[in-house]
Amino acid sequence: MAKNTTMKLFDVYPLNNITITKALGSNVWDENGTKYLDMYGGHAVISIGHTHPHWVKRIEEQLHKIAFYSNSIQIPIQRQLAEKLGQVSGKEDYQLFLCNSGAEANENALKLASFYNNRKKIIAFNKSFHGRTSLAVAATDNPKIVAPVNETDNVIFLPYNDEAALEQCFAEQGNEISSVILEAIQGVGGIVVASKSFLQKIRSLCNQYNAVFIADSVQDGYGRSGQFFAHDYAGTTADIYTMAKGMGNGFPIGGILIAPHIQPKHGMLGTTFGGNHLACAAALAVLEVMDEESLIEQAKETGAYLLSRLLTIEGIENVRGRGLMIGFDVPEDIKELRKNLLNNSHIFTGEAKPNVIRLLPSLAITKDQVDQFLEALEKEIAAIKYQVKVGEVSIA
Ligand SMILES: Cc1ncc(COP(=O)(O)O)c(C=O)c1O
């Protein structure tokens, strides 16, 4: 007899009641044809714009040739990707290892660091987010998502941007520290920007103690900050950069860039799906478009414009960020703002608990679209403050 039940999805996401069926550039459309402006980039993933024609074409063409074969054969498109990534990021002397997600990239980076210096301790920072797999989640400062099996004494959490605390930790345990992992701009933590001197201090202490500086660039990397890697704005470099979100513009791919002094050994790292033909085609298309359309420069300019305009808007607080990774605090009296932006003005934004709106649009967002957002933001703030519906009454 047929069973009277259907399989349910494992309910872990609080969902908006919106079904998106179409996307182009910085716009998406729901099943009823309502158009939305995407200031969230599908969680910082959309780098070159939704369904960019070059990206679609490259994936399509690859699909007709070969989508996947294991890492046991020559895969020239991986080398093409490495070459292009070296050129666009300026890290030509680094080595590329490909995987599938941000957590996996961090997992591999932390493991590789430990192989490199044969040590166990990791320094991570308060409010950090590095992913949900075993070591990545252990280095994430959110006890609610750390299962008992993930708990370890190997991770030391320090306050972000606190040079004295970092120095003291190295002075006490420097010879046990394998790696320091840090987001240059904390994303889930609420858009917190590392100071130049803090980044420089990490670099110099890692040099002094032979520890590995891991730049978690999963969210703030790939041009989002207005330069390829946000960490490099202090004039320093990291030993390993981890990447994912913007890398495939929505096609799942992650990777790590590894400095030349860290040497590979066969079998040290590995993956079934990482670096498959189709993912490499998507990632190559992203870099080609970034290069062709000067999107990193554009992100820097559009981001500076957005930030400067936000600073003049009354009602929101603590506007901060770099490039197109911007946040601001939403005071209690307008706490409905994000919901209203979505439901009334049809604009997606990101959030960080408890009261931060995060803006993570495509690097290709236009100034006109930014103006559209700013206008809606002002209207929605006024509407909440004066308890009127947008468009109903002019606000004197
Ligand atoms: C800084 C940072 N690192 C790592 C991750 C984990 O990436 P993924 O969800 O692809 O595993 C995220 C995801 O939000 C992130 O923001």
The ligand as an SDF file (V2000), in Angstrom:
LIG
                    3D

 16 16  0  0  0  0  0  0  0  0999 V2000
   33.9260   34.4350    6.1410 C   0  0  0  0  0  0  0  0  0  0  0  0
   33.2620   33.1320    5.8350 C   0  0  0  0  0  0  0  0  0  0  0  0
   33.9910   32.0030    5.8770 N   0  0  0  0  0  0  0  0  0  0  0  0
   33.4540   30.8160    5.5950 C   0  0  0  0  0  0  0  0  0  0  0  0
   32.1280   30.6870    5.2400 C   0  0  0  0  0  0  0  0  0  0  0  0
   31.5440   29.3270    4.9380 C   0  0  0  0  0  0  0  0  0  0  0  0
   31.2870   29.2050    3.5910 O   0  0  0  0  0  0  0  0  0  0  0  0
   30.3120   28.0350    3.0490 P   0  0  0  0  0  0  0  0  0  0  0  0
   28.9360   28.3750    3.5030 O   0  0  0  0  0  0  0  0  0  0  0  0
   30.4960   28.0880    1.5580 O   0  0  0  0  0  0  0  0  0  0  0  0
   30.7910   26.7600    3.6290 O   0  0  0  0  0  0  0  0  0  0  0  0
   31.3280   31.8360    5.1850 C   0  0  0  0  0  0  0  0  0  0  0  0
   29.8950   31.7380    4.8300 C   0  0  0  0  0  0  0  0  0  0  0  0
   29.0980   32.6070    5.0800 O   0  0  0  0  0  0  0  0  0  0  0  0
   31.9060   33.0900    5.4850 C   0  0  0  0  0  0  0  0  0  0  0  0
   31.1810   34.2200    5.4660 O   0  0  0  0  0  0  0  0  0  0  0  0
  1  2  1  0
  2  3  1  0
  2 15  2  0
  3  4  2  0
  4  5  1  0
  5  6  1  0
  5 12  2  0
  6  7  1  0
  7  8  1  0
  8  9  2  0
  8 10  1  0
  8 11  1  0
 12 13  1  0
 12 15  1  0
 13 14  2  0
 15 16  1  0
M  END
$$$$
